[in-house]
Amino acid sequence: MYSCKCDMSRIYKFTNTLYKLRMTGAQLKKFMEWSAAYYNTFRPGDLTISFNPDIRAYNYDMFAGVNYEVNIANAPGSRIEILTWPDGVPVADDDAFDIAVNNYRANSQLLTPGEIFEADDMPTLLEMDVRGDIGGVRELIRDYIVNVKGGAISPKLRRKLAHHRE
């Protein structure tokens, strides 16, 4: 059980803050494709999903507020096959998104030309240190635990996977 402020560094060890960025649907898909490169391309006969050893696990992002499918049988750069709004309407290239990312992701990949975007196609920085009154991501998590979860959380196993032997 985690209940005190000192435990926050055990849950989230970085002092990241949140940045608010605006990007288009085309930029969002490009960002998602960059993230999906974390997986190796699945080939017939593979027994498991594997990961690109050249990409650190912290460079894999998941996305909320949209529905999407990742097909890892496709080559990197063409894995996001379906990208829709929650109501099922396809995301258009010129749709606008305001997204929240930590300052590390914003400064290392999204607002620095070269890795994902070129200088003439960058997302727009709208706000740094979102919720600055509370602080960084660690403090946002603490605020959630205190104000939503009553001050403590306990890890719980949600689903038990069966192991089969042949």
C-alpha positions in Angstrom: 0.0 0.0 0.0 1.3 3.5 -0.9 0.1 6.2 1.4 2.7 8.9 2.1 4.4 11.5 0.1 7.7 9.7 0.3 6.2 6.7 -1.6 5.5 8.9 -4.6 9.0 8.4 -5.9 8.4 4.6 -5.8 5.4 5.0 -8.0 6.9 7.6 -10.4 10.5 8.4 -10.0 10.8 11.4 -12.3 9.9 15.0 -11.5 8.4 15.6 -15.0 5.9 18.3 -15.6 3.2 18.3 -18.2 3.3 20.2 -21.5 0.2 21.0 -23.5 0.8 20.8 -27.3 -1.4 21.3 -30.3 -1.0 18.9 -33.2 -2.9 17.9 -36.3 -4.4 14.5 -37.0 -1.5 13.9 -39.4 1.1 14.8 -36.7 -0.7 12.6 -34.1 -0.6 9.6 -36.5 3.1 10.3 -37.2 3.8 10.4 -33.4 1.8 7.1 -33.0 3.8 5.5 -35.8 7.0 6.6 -34.1 5.9 4.9 -30.9 4.7 1.7 -32.6 8.2 1.2 -34.0 9.0 -0.2 -30.5 7.6 -3.5 -31.6 9.5 -5.8 -34.0 7.6 -6.8 -37.1 5.5 -9.9 -36.4 6.2 -12.7 -38.9 4.3 -15.9 -39.5 5.6 -18.5 -37.1 6.5 -16.1 -34.4 5.5 -17.4 -31.0 5.6 -14.1 -29.2 5.6 -10.4 -29.7 9.1 -9.0 -29.5 10.5 -5.6 -29.0 13.2 -3.6 -30.9 16.2 -3.8 -28.6 17.4 -0.4 -30.0 14.4 1.4 -28.7 14.2 2.0 -24.9 10.9 0.9 -23.3 10.2 4.5 -22.0 9.9 5.6 -25.7 6.7 3.6 -26.1 3.6 5.8 -25.6 0.0 4.8 -25.5 -2.8 7.2 -26.5 -6.1 8.1 -24.8 -9.0 10.0 -26.3 -8.9 8.3 -29.7 -9.5 4.7 -30.8 -6.7 3.1 -32.8 -5.4 -0.2 -33.9 -1.7 -1.1 -34.3 -0.8 -3.9 -36.7 2.7 -5.0 -35.9 2.7 -7.3 -39.0 3.1 -4.1 -41.0 6.5 -2.5 -41.3 7.3 0.5 -38.9 5.7 3.6 -40.3 2.6 1.9 -41.5 1.2 0.2 -38.4 -1.6 2.6 -37.4 -4.4 1.2 -39.5 -7.4 2.7 -37.8 -7.5 6.0 -36.0 -10.9 7.4 -35.0 -12.5 9.8 -32.5 -14.3 8.0 -29.7 -17.6 8.2 -31.7 -16.0 6.2 -34.5 -15.5 9.1 -36.9 -12.1 8.8 -38.7 -9.5 11.3 -37.6 -8.7 13.7 -40.5 -5.2 14.9 -41.2 -6.3 18.5 -40.4 -8.2 17.7 -37.2 -6.8 19.6 -34.2 -5.7 17.9 -31.0 -4.5 19.4 -27.7 -2.4 16.7 -26.0 -0.6 16.5 -22.7 2.9 14.9 -22.6 5.6 15.1 -20.0 8.4 17.6 -20.5 10.9 14.9 -21.4 8.8 13.6 -24.4 8.0 17.2 -25.5 11.6 18.4 -25.4 13.4 15.2 -26.6 11.1 14.1 -29.5 8.1 16.3 -30.2 9.5 19.9 -30.1 13.0 19.0 -31.4 13.4 18.6 -35.1 14.7 15.4 -36.5 13.5 12.4 -34.7 9.7 12.6 -35.4 9.0 16.0 -37.0 11.0 18.3 -39.2 11.4 22.0 -38.3 8.6 23.1 -40.6 6.1 20.5 -39.3 6.4 20.8 -35.5 3.5 20.6 -33.0 2.8 23.9 -31.3 3.7 24.4 -27.6 0.6 25.9 -25.9 1.6 25.7 -22.2 4.5 24.5 -20.1 4.1 23.1 -16.6 0.3 22.5 -16.8 -1.2 22.5 -13.4 1.8 24.4 -12.0 -0.1 25.1 -8.8 0.2 21.4 -7.9 3.6 20.7 -9.5 4.9 17.9 -11.7 3.5 14.5 -12.7 4.4 13.0 -9.4 2.3 15.6 -7.6 -0.6 15.1 -9.9 -0.5 11.4 -9.1 -0.4 12.2 -5.4 -3.3 14.6 -5.8 -5.3 11.8 -7.4 -4.5 9.3 -4.7 -5.4 11.8 -1.9 -8.5 13.3 -3.4 -10.0 10.5 -5.5 -8.7 7.3 -3.8 -9.1 8.5 -0.2 -5.4 8.8 0.5 -4.1 5.3 -0.2 -3.9 2.8 -3.1 -3.3 -1.0 -3.0 -2.1 -2.9 -6.0 -4.5 -5.6 -7.1 -4.3 -8.4 -9.6 -7.1 -7.8 -12.1 -6.7 -10.9 -14.3 -4.9 -14.1 -13.8 -3.3 -15.6 -16.8 -3.4 -19.3 -17.2 -0.2 -21.1 -18.0 -0.4 -24.1 -20.4 2.1 -26.8 -20.8 2.1 -29.2 -23.7 
